[in-house]
Amino acid sequence: MVSPGHFSPYRLGVLASGGGTNLQAILDKCDSVEIPASVAVVVGNNSGCGALARARKAGVPAFHLSEYTHKAPGALDRAICEAMELHEVDLILLAGYMKKLGPVTLSVYADRILNIHPALLPEFGGKGMYGERVHQAVIDSGAKQSGVTVHLVDEEYDQGPIVAQKVVDVTPQDTAQSLAARVLEIEHELYAEVITLFARGRVKIQARKVEIIS
């Protein structure tokens, strides 16, 4: 069994801002070897966020890095990148991380940074589209389906190349809360599937096109 506190050959770095439910799912799936990797480091931009507490409880190095700890222009970007490099991270995962990444991290980890979004991009994404706002926007639009998107991260919110998507139906009775609960059920599954594809070298990226190798 792969313990979250002991590195396997494929190492994950996680960026988080909130309670850490996505992080916990990743930790659990690494521990059960459903994901053939280990979480090497967790960085949070909020010193009191639950994600940092979850990481420390699991024995994973966890750091608060934000505009408060690194005030100089570009300092936070460099600090995040250095934390990932120091822990020999292969793939960076955004797990409810609410900040844009800087050019240093994006360059060093090009095509190796993933985010998961609770809707079917390119619809219902962009700045400010997170949490129940996304699901309410889906319902208000009259869309018959929603779902989850895992995509590569670039300079803009939710604009990176799409790696994978899963769909759920939207019912006439849905509220933002009920739709969010149904989407969350597949969110953890899809993230684990995509992380596993990267860990096994089954993802080819060329000219912003993503191909899954069988």
N, C-alpha and C positions, 0 to 999 in steps of 0.2 A: 504494500500500500504506500502511496506517495503522500507524505505528510506536508501540509502547507508550509511548515517551517524548515523543510529540508529540500534543497533545490534538486530538481530533476534536470536532465539535459536541456529541456526547453523551458525558458523562464519568462514569466509574465510580470509586467509592471502595471499597476492599476492606479488610475486617477479618479478621485471621488470627491463629492461635495456634501452629500447628505447622509442618510441613515445607514446606507451600505447593504441594502437587501440584494442588489445585484452582485456585489462583492462577496457576500456570504454564500450565494449560490455557486459562484466560481470556486471559492475555497472548498465548499463541500464536494463539488464535482471533481476537483483536483485530488482531494483526499480519498475519494472512492475510485480514482483512476478513470472515471468517465471522461475526464479531460486529461490527456497524457502530458501533463506539464505541472509546474508548481508556481505559486505566487511568490515572487522574489522580493517585492517591495510595494508599499502602498503610499501614495502621496495624496493628502487632502488640503484643500485651500481654506478650510475652516477648522480651527484647532479643536472645536468641540464636536465635530461631526462624528456620527456613529460609525462610519466606515473605519476611521482610525482606531476606535476602540475595538471593533471586531477584528481588525488586523492584529493588534497587539495581543488580544486574547488568543489568537491562533498562532502566536509566536512569529509573526511576520514583521520585519522592519517597517515602521510607519512614521511618516514625517509630515509636519505641517509646513507647507511652503505656499506663500501667498504674497500679495502686494504689501502686506504688513511686515513680513519677515525679510522681504527683498524689495526695497523701495526704488532702487536705481533703475533707470531705463534698461530693459533687457536682462536684468539680474534674475528675475524669476524664471524666465525662459531657460537661461543657462543652468540655473540650479535644478530645475526639473530634469533637463537632459543629463546633467552630471549624476543625479541620483539614479537614473535609469542605467547609465553606463557603468557606474560603480557596482551596481548589482547585476551586471551582465544580462540585462533584459533583452529578450528576443522580440517580444511583441508587447506593445502598450495598449491597454484597454481603458476606455472611458466608461465609467460606471456611475452615471448621474453626475458627471463633472460639468459644471456650468460655465466654464471659462474657455475662451479660445486659446489654442496653443500658439507659441511664438515660432519664429522662423528657424531658430537653431534646432529645436526639438523636431519640427516638421521636416527639416532637411536631413538630420542624422537618422531619423526613424521613418523616412519616406516609405510609403506603402507598407508600413508595419505599425500603424496606429488604427485601432478600430473603435467605432462608437455604435451603440444600439439605440434606435429611435422607435417610440411606440406608435408608429403609423407607417403607411406605405409611401415612402418618399418616391418621387420628389414632391408629392402633395403633403400639406400639413407639417412642414418643417420650417426651419429658419429661426432667427433670434426671437426669444420669448415663447417659443412653442415647446413647452415641456409640461409634464404632469397632466393634470386633468384638463388644462387648456386645450391640449391636443385632442383629447377624446370629445370634448364639447364641440370643438370645431368640426370634427368628423360628423357628429350627429347633426349639427346645424346645417351642414352642407347637403344632407340627404343621401350621403354615400351609403351604398349597400354593403360594402366591405371595408374593413380596416385590417390592421395587422402590425407586424414588426419588421424593421429593416436594420440589417447590419451593414455598415458602410465604412469605407476608408475615410480618414480624417484629413481635410486640407485646410486652407486659410479661412474658409467660410463655414458658417453653421449649416450642417446637414447637406452639404453640396458635394461631398466626396463620392467616388465611384461606389455603386451598390455591389455588395458581395452576395447577399442572400436576403430573402424575404419569406415570411409566412403570413397567411391570411386567416382572418376570422370574419364571420358574418356579423353585420350590424342589424339588430332587430328593432322593430317599431317601439318596443318597450324599453329599450336601452336608455340608461342615464350615463353620464360621464363616469360615474363610479362603477357601474356594472360592466361597462365596456372596458374600463381600465383593468378590472379584475380578470376578465377573460384574456385580454392581451398579455397581462403579466404571466399567465400560465404558459404561454408559448415563448415569452421573452427569454426566460432562463434557458429553455431548451435550444433555441436557435443560437444564442450566443455560444453555448457549449459546443454545438455542432461546428460553428465557424472557427472557433479557437482550435478545435481538434484538427480541422482541415489545414490550418496554418502550421500547427505543430508537426503534422505529418508531411509537410511539403507539397500539399496538393492544390495550392493556389498559385496561379500564374497571372501576373499583372503586366499589361503592356498598353501604353497609350490610353490610360484611364479605362481600359476594358479588363474585367476580371473573368478569368476562366477557371473552373474547377476541373482539376485533372483526375480522371478515374484511375 
